[in-house]
Structure formats: C-alpha cells, structure tokens
Amino acid sequence: MTQQGELFNFTATSDACIKCGKCIPVCTIHNVNADEVTSPRGFIDLLGAYERGHLELDRNAKEIFESCFLCTNCTDVCPKALPTDMVIEQVRADIADRYGIAWFKRAFFLLLRHRKLMDVMFKLGYVFQTCGFKIKEQTQSMTPRFSLPIIKKDRLLPSMGKTSFLNSYPEEIDHGGKRRVAIFIGCLGNYSYTEIGKGLVDILEALGIDAFIPKKQLCCGAPAYFTGDFATVDHNAKKNIEYFESFIDEVEAIIIPEATCSAMIKIDYDHYFHDQPEWRERANKLKNKVFMATEWLEQKTELKALLASKGRSDLVVTYHDPCHARKMQGVYKEPRALVGQNYTITEMSDPNACCGFGGVTMQTEKFHYAQAAGKPKAAMIGKSGAQIVTAECSACRMQINNSLHEASVDVIFKNPIELIAEALRQ
C-alpha cells in the first residue's frame, strides 16, 4: 500500500502496481478505447517512465493522460488502492505548464474565480451549457402530482431576467428552528438547475432548520483541478477555506447537493494541499462539517419519517451512483432511503458505472469518448423501466441528459433533492 507521502510520487505508484489487471474491466476509458496505454496500469506505468526520464511528455503522452475519466473505478477495485486518479491529476498540471490551456478553458476558469462576472455571463446565456456547449431549456409541465420537466430543443437562452440561486434568496433564512446549516450550492446548481437549491430550502423549512446561504462562496475548483489549472484551484480553495472558517463554528454543517463539489472540498482539498501543510490542516479542520445534502438529511434529521407521512407517487425512479458520491464518499444508501419513501425505486443493471462526464477536456476536446461511455448508461436507464433517473450530481445530469437524448430514451433526470421537495409539497 502506498503511504500518504508517496501518493504523488509517480515512480512509487508505478512500482507498487502488480499488474494484476483487476482494473481493466471496470476502467471507463479502456471500455471505449481498448488499448493497454489507456488503462489504469498503462497510465501509471507511463507515469513511472516519465518521472524516471524515460518518457517525454510529448503531445502523444498528453493525449493519453487526458483521456482518463477520473472515475476512480480502478482505485475502487485495486487490491493495493493505488491512487491512479491522483497521479493523473498531478501530471495534468505538468501538461498545463508545458502546453498551456486552451483559450476557452482559460476563459471558463476565469469565470470560476469571479462570481459577479459569472453572474453577468449567466444572464447572457453563456455559462454552464450542457454537453457540447449546448443549453437544453427545461420547463415544468402541468402534471398535478410530482411534475416532470419537458426537454425542449437545444438553444441559447440569453435573458437578463434570469436569476441564480444565490441571488434569489437572502443570506439568512429563518425557519424558526434551533438548528442552522449552511448551503454550498455548486456552480451548476446555482446557475443551470436552480430547482435544486429551491428544493433544499423548502426541505429545511419543512424540518424547521434555519438556512445560511453564504454569498461569497466560489466554485469548489473541481473543473480546474481535473484539467490541471492548479492556479485556479489554489485561488478558489484558499478563498473558500478562509470564508468557511469565518462561519463554520456558527453552523451545524455545510450541506452540498452535489457529489463533485462535496468530494472536492472534503477530500480533494486534502490531496491538492499535500505540499502546503498549513492549508492542508485548515482544510481538514473543516471537512467534518461538510456533507452531501442527502447524507446529512438522512443521518441527522427526521426527514425520512416526515416523508413517510406523505403520499406515494406512481412514478418509478432509478438511481445512478455518481463516482464522487459512492466511490469517494461512500454515499449511496442515504439518497435511496429518502427517495424510496415516496417513489418506487428500480435499480438499473449497474448503477455504479460511470456516466462518462469526465470533466471539461472530455466534454470538449474528447467528447467522442464521453458519448461512447454514455451509451451503455443510457441503455441501462432505458431498460430499468423508470420514468425518472436521479443522482446527486449535476455533472452527471448534463452527461446523462445528453446520452438519453442521443439514444432517444424518454426518461427525465431530477436531483434527489428535487424529488424529495416535491413529495413534501403534496
């Protein structure tokens, strides 16, 4: 087993690999590009050669290291728990230093640093478009019970009247309770899927728990981290940590309805700050109060009993396990326990299989891989017989919505928080 100090040592990780091949069948990229170099043991073997000076970090190596989905399937099954995802994240920083970052990624990451600028771009319709940089408008149908959104044709939606979640609510929301939690909404929930935040506020109101919505929160930094833009990660992570420290003792928890954001703050800040001891310690002091929203609601409140007192819907739901939820945080029972109080859950054949989102580079320069990885997930969802697919991750939502559209599978995606809030409104 590699030690913490060796996590980012390419040679140590490569030498520790026993080439057993257990990672091959579960590797998302190897399943769509069956080449030994695009497999976990291939990646870490090449990384060892790179660190020893036997492999040049040329454009061919760049293409290889950028093809990993960072789904962590390999680390999940590896008998030595080798951190393949972590070492690939590290080499992508070397790649960014050597070759730079594409202009459109630089522009995007600039927005992630500046909330007010992102607010303006959001109103113009240029922020957080779905796969292939398209926006799918979603409007609510008039279905009286547990309404479903109708997906309309792809189009840009500039509108100065649009308001983000953070700009829709006051910072303090008093629900008359003796408990108080902070909400970290995530960029996609803030701009693209605002019903998630609204649903979370409604759930807290039903529970009598006060909500604090910290308005100075920045992007967690995950998109930049997975791309190799460590300057943006450093800026955003430190700003968030400093901000969280200012109120952490005044809230019971920071709840996050997004698996990727939660994993980034709770786990990957520790990884990123491995060589900055002071910031690593500060990040780790916060993480015991950071929870995925369904995790905290199921474990720390009486929400399940409250839902049980409500009526049941005729809708059938299937649950997709986001890579950053089940494999990184061990969260998978909680959302099912809550949603299952009011909906029938039918499991797809492999809910733990990666949906194929893969990050900014995968969604732009290597989108054909994302499409290929998304096809089996769309087929599983279709065969489940469910009318709704749910997952506590808006990145998965973007990818799965696109995969369902391309496969002509008539299933709607909703975050578990949205489904729970709809059940409480009945």
C-alpha positions in Angstrom: 0.0 0.0 0.0 1.4 3.4 -0.9 1.8 5.9 2.0 0.4 9.4 2.1 3.8 10.9 1.3 4.1 8.7 -1.8 0.6 9.5 -3.2 2.1 11.9 -5.8 5.3 10.0 -6.4 4.8 8.6 -9.9 7.6 6.0 -9.5 6.4 4.7 -6.2 2.9 4.2 -7.5 4.2 2.6 -10.7 6.5 0.3 -8.8 3.7 -0.7 -6.4 1.4 -1.9 -9.3 1.5 -5.7 -9.5 -0.2 -5.7 -13.0 -3.0 -8.0 -11.8 -5.4 -6.5 -14.3 -8.4 -6.1 -11.9 -8.7 -2.5 -13.0 -9.1 -3.3 -16.7 -12.8 -4.5 -16.8 -14.0 -1.5 -14.8 -12.0 1.2 -16.5 -14.3 3.6 -18.3 -11.8 4.8 -20.9 -10.5 1.2 -21.6 -14.1 0.1 -22.2 -14.5 2.6 -25.0 -10.8 2.6 -26.2 -9.4 -0.8 -25.6 -5.7 0.0 -25.6 -3.3 -1.0 -22.8 -1.9 2.5 -22.7 -5.4 3.9 -21.9 -5.9 1.6 -18.9 -5.0 2.3 -15.2 -1.9 0.1 -15.2 -0.9 1.6 -18.5 -1.3 5.1 -17.2 0.8 4.5 -14.1 3.5 2.6 -16.0 3.9 5.5 -18.3 3.9 7.9 -15.4 6.8 6.0 -13.8 8.7 6.1 -17.0 8.0 9.9 -17.3 9.4 10.5 -13.8 12.5 8.4 -14.5 13.2 10.4 -17.6 12.4 7.5 -20.0 9.3 9.1 -21.4 9.0 12.6 -22.9 5.8 14.5 -22.0 5.1 15.0 -25.7 1.7 15.6 -27.3 1.1 11.8 -27.6 1.6 11.4 -23.9 -0.6 14.5 -23.3 -3.4 12.8 -25.3 -3.1 9.6 -23.3 -3.1 11.3 -19.8 -6.0 13.5 -20.8 -8.1 10.5 -21.8 -8.8 9.3 -18.3 -12.3 9.9 -16.9 -11.0 10.1 -13.3 -14.0 7.9 -12.4 -11.9 6.1 -9.6 -13.3 2.7 -10.7 -9.7 1.5 -10.7 -8.9 2.6 -7.2 -12.1 1.0 -6.0 -11.1 -2.5 -7.1 -7.3 -2.2 -6.8 -6.0 -4.6 -4.1 -3.4 -2.0 -3.2 -5.7 1.0 -3.6 -3.2 2.7 -5.9 -4.2 6.4 -6.4 -4.3 6.3 -10.2 -6.7 9.3 -10.3 -4.5 11.4 -8.1 -1.3 10.9 -10.0 -3.1 11.6 -13.3 -4.4 14.9 -11.8 -0.8 15.8 -10.9 0.6 15.1 -14.3 -2.1 17.2 -15.9 -0.7 20.2 -14.1 2.7 19.4 -15.7 0.9 19.2 -19.1 -0.8 22.6 -18.5 2.6 24.1 -17.6 4.2 22.7 -20.7 1.4 23.2 -23.3 -0.8 25.8 -21.7 -4.6 25.6 -21.5 -6.9 26.2 -24.4 -8.3 29.7 -24.6 -11.9 28.7 -24.0 -10.9 26.7 -20.9 -8.9 29.7 -19.6 -12.0 31.9 -20.1 -14.2 29.4 -18.3 -11.8 29.1 -15.3 -11.5 32.9 -15.2 -15.3 33.0 -14.6 -14.9 30.4 -11.8 -12.7 32.8 -9.9 -15.1 35.8 -10.2 -18.7 35.3 -9.2 -20.0 38.7 -10.4 -18.5 38.3 -13.8 -20.1 34.8 -14.0 -23.5 36.3 -13.0 -23.3 38.6 -16.0 -22.3 35.8 -18.4 -25.1 33.6 -17.0 -27.7 36.3 -17.8 -26.3 36.4 -21.4 -26.7 32.6 -21.7 -23.0 31.7 -21.9 -22.3 29.9 -18.6 -22.7 26.2 -17.9 -24.2 25.0 -21.1 -24.7 21.2 -21.4 -22.6 18.7 -23.3 -21.1 20.1 -26.4 -21.7 23.6 -25.1 -25.4 23.5 -25.7 -28.3 24.5 -23.4 -31.4 22.4 -23.0 -34.2 24.5 -21.8 -36.3 22.8 -19.1 -39.8 23.9 -18.2 -42.2 22.3 -15.7 -45.2 20.5 -17.1 -48.7 21.0 -15.6 -48.8 17.4 -14.3 -50.6 17.9 -10.9 -48.6 15.3 -8.9 -44.8 15.2 -8.9 -44.4 17.1 -12.1 -41.9 16.2 -14.8 -39.9 18.7 -16.9 -40.3 18.8 -20.6 -37.0 18.9 -22.5 -37.2 21.4 -25.4 -34.9 21.8 -28.4 -31.4 22.9 -27.7 -30.8 26.6 -27.8 -29.0 29.5 -26.1 -31.2 31.3 -23.6 -29.9 34.9 -23.1 -32.2 36.7 -20.6 -31.4 39.5 -18.3 -34.4 38.4 -16.2 -32.7 35.1 -15.1 -31.6 34.9 -11.5 -29.2 32.5 -10.0 -29.9 30.6 -6.8 -27.5 32.7 -4.8 -29.1 35.9 -6.0 -32.7 34.6 -5.4 -32.5 34.3 -1.6 -31.4 36.4 1.3 -28.2 35.2 3.1 -30.2 34.3 6.3 -33.4 32.3 6.1 -35.1 31.9 9.4 -37.3 28.8 9.7 -37.9 29.3 13.4 -35.6 26.4 14.3 -32.9 25.9 16.9 -30.6 24.4 14.2 -28.8 26.2 11.4 -26.9 24.9 8.4 -25.0 26.5 5.5 -25.7 25.6 1.9 -22.9 25.3 -0.6 -24.8 25.1 -3.9 -22.2 24.4 -6.6 -22.0 26.3 -9.9 -24.4 24.1 -11.9 -27.0 24.2 -9.1 -26.5 28.0 -8.8 -27.0 28.7 -12.5 -28.4 25.8 -14.5 -30.5 23.8 -12.1 -31.9 26.3 -9.6 -34.7 24.0 -8.6 -32.2 22.0 -6.6 -31.4 24.9 -4.2 -35.1 25.9 -4.0 -35.9 22.3 -3.1 -33.2 22.2 -0.4 -34.5 25.5 1.2 -38.0 24.0 1.1 -36.9 20.8 2.8 -35.1 22.8 5.6 -38.2 24.8 6.1 -40.3 21.7 6.5 -37.8 20.5 9.1 -37.7 23.8 10.9 -33.9 24.2 10.3 -32.6 27.7 9.5 -30.6 28.1 6.3 -27.5 30.3 5.9 -26.6 30.9 2.2 -23.0 32.2 2.2 -23.0 34.6 -0.8 -19.2 34.8 -1.1 -18.7 31.1 -1.9 -16.7 30.4 -5.0 -16.6 27.4 -7.3 -15.0 24.5 -5.4 -12.3 24.3 -8.1 -13.1 20.8 -9.3 -13.3 21.6 -13.1 -9.9 23.4 -12.9 -8.4 20.6 -10.7 -9.3 17.9 -13.2 -7.9 19.9 -16.1 -4.6 20.8 -14.5 -5.2 24.5 -13.8 -3.8 24.5 -10.3 -3.5 28.3 -10.1 -7.3 28.5 -10.2 -7.6 25.6 -7.7 -5.2 27.4 -5.4 -7.1 30.7 -5.6 -10.6 29.2 -5.1 -9.7 26.7 -2.5 -8.0 29.2 -0.3 -10.7 31.8 -0.7 -13.3 29.2 0.2 -11.4 27.9 3.2 -10.9 31.4 4.6 -14.6 32.1 4.1 -15.8 28.9 5.6 -13.6 29.5 8.7 -15.5 32.8 9.3 -18.8 31.0 9.9 -18.0 27.3 10.5 -18.5 27.5 14.3 -21.9 29.1 13.8 -23.5 26.3 11.7 -24.1 22.7 12.4 -23.0 21.6 8.9 -22.2 22.8 5.3 -24.6 20.7 3.1 -23.9 20.3 -0.6 -26.4 18.8 -3.0 -23.6 18.0 -5.5 -21.3 15.0 -5.2 -18.4 16.5 -7.1 -18.3 19.7 -5.0 -18.6 17.8 -1.8 -15.8 15.4 -2.7 -13.6 18.3 -3.9 -14.0 20.2 -0.6 -14.0 17.2 1.7 -11.4 15.0 0.0 -9.5 16.6 -2.9 -8.6 19.8 -1.0 -6.5 17.5 1.2 -4.9 15.9 -1.9 -4.3 19.3 -3.5 -2.7 20.8 -0.4 -0.4 17.8 0.1 2.6 20.0 -0.2 1.2 23.0 1.7 0.9 21.8 5.3 -0.8 24.9 6.7 -3.6 24.9 4.2 -4.0 21.2 4.3 -4.5 21.4 8.1 -7.0 24.2 7.7 -8.9 22.3 5.0 -9.1 19.2 7.2 -10.4 21.1 10.2 -13.5 21.9 8.1 -14.2 18.6 6.5 -16.0 17.0 9.4 -18.8 19.5 8.9 -19.1 19.0 5.1 -21.8 16.6 3.9 -23.6 15.7 0.8 -27.2 17.0 1.3 -28.9 13.6 1.3 -26.3 12.2 3.6 -26.8 14.8 6.2 -30.6 14.9 5.9 -30.9 11.1 6.2 -28.4 10.8 9.1 -29.0 13.9 11.1 -32.7 14.8 10.7 -36.2 13.3 10.9 -36.8 13.8 7.2 -37.3 10.1 6.4 -40.2 9.9 9.0 -41.7 13.1 7.6 -41.6 11.8 4.1 -43.2 8.5 5.2 -46.2 10.6 6.4 -46.7 11.9 2.9 -48.4 10.1 -0.1 -46.6 7.9 -2.5 -46.2 8.8 -6.2 -46.9 6.4 -9.1 -43.6 7.4 -10.6 -40.8 4.9 -10.9 -37.3 6.1 -10.2 -33.9 4.6 -10.9 -30.8 5.8 -9.1 -27.4 6.5 -10.7 -24.4 6.4 -8.3 -22.1 9.4 -9.1 -18.4 8.4 -9.0 -17.7 11.2 -6.5 -20.5 10.0 -4.2 -20.4 6.3 -3.8 -16.7 5.5 -4.5 -15.2 8.6 -3.0 -17.5 9.4 -0.1 -19.4 6.1 0.5 -22.8 7.9 0.0 -25.3 5.7 -1.8 -27.7 4.3 0.8 -28.9 7.7 2.0 -30.4 9.1 -1.2 -32.2 5.8 -1.9 -33.6 5.7 1.7 -35.1 9.1 1.3 -36.4 8.9 -2.3 -37.7 5.4 -1.6 -40.2 6.8 1.0 -42.4 8.3 -1.8 -41.3 6.7 -5.0 -40.8 3.2 -6.3 -37.0 2.6 -6.9 -36.0 0.1 -9.5 -32.2 -0.5 -9.9 -30.6 -0.3 -13.3 -28.2 -3.2 -14.1 -25.0 -1.3 -13.0 -25.9 1.9 -11.1 -22.2 2.3 -10.1 -21.0 2.5 -13.8 -19.5 5.9 -14.7 -21.9 8.0 -16.8 -19.0 9.3 -18.9 -18.9 13.0 -18.0 -15.1 13.1 -17.4 -14.5 16.8 -16.9 -14.1 19.9 -19.1 -11.5 18.4 -21.5 -13.6 15.2 -22.0 -16.7 17.3 -22.7 -14.9 19.5 -25.3 -11.8 18.1 -27.0 -12.6 14.4 -26.4 -16.4 14.4 -26.5 -16.5 11.3 -28.6 -15.2 9.4 -25.6 -17.9 10.9 -23.4 -20.6 9.9 -26.0 -19.3 6.4 -26.2 -19.2 6.0 -22.4 -22.7 7.5 -22.1 -24.4 5.0 -24.4 -24.4 1.9 -22.1 -25.6 4.1 -19.2 -28.5 5.4 -21.3 -29.3 1.8 -22.3 -29.3 0.7 -18.6 -31.6 3.6 -17.7 -34.0 2.8 -20.5 -34.1 -0.9 -19.6 -34.9 -0.1 -16.0 -38.4 0.9 -16.9 -38.2 4.0 -14.8 -39.7 7.3 -15.7 -37.1 9.3 -13.8 -33.3 8.8 -13.3 -31.9 10.6 -10.3 -28.4 11.3 -9.0 -27.0 13.9 -6.6 -24.6 15.4 -9.2 -25.3 18.0 -11.9 -22.3 17.0 -13.9 -23.9 13.5 -14.2 -27.1 15.3 -15.0 -25.6 17.1 -18.0 -24.0 14.0 -19.4 -26.9 11.6 -18.8 -29.4 14.1 -20.2 -27.3 14.3 -23.4 -26.9 10.5 -23.6 -30.6 9.9 -23.1 -31.3 12.5 -25.8 -28.9 10.9 -28.3 -30.3 7.4 -27.5 -34.0 8.6 -27.8 -34.7 7.3 -24.3 -37.7 9.1 -22.8 -36.6 9.3 -19.1 -36.3 12.5 -17.1 -33.4 13.4 -14.8 -34.0 15.0 -11.4 -31.8 15.6 -8.4 -32.9 13.6 -5.3 -33.4 16.9 -3.5 -36.0 18.0 -6.2 -37.9 14.7 -5.8 -37.9 14.9 -2.0 -39.1 18.6 -2.1 -41.9 17.6 -4.5 -43.0 14.8 -2.2 -43.1 17.2 0.8 -45.3 19.7 -1.1 -48.1 17.1 -1.5 
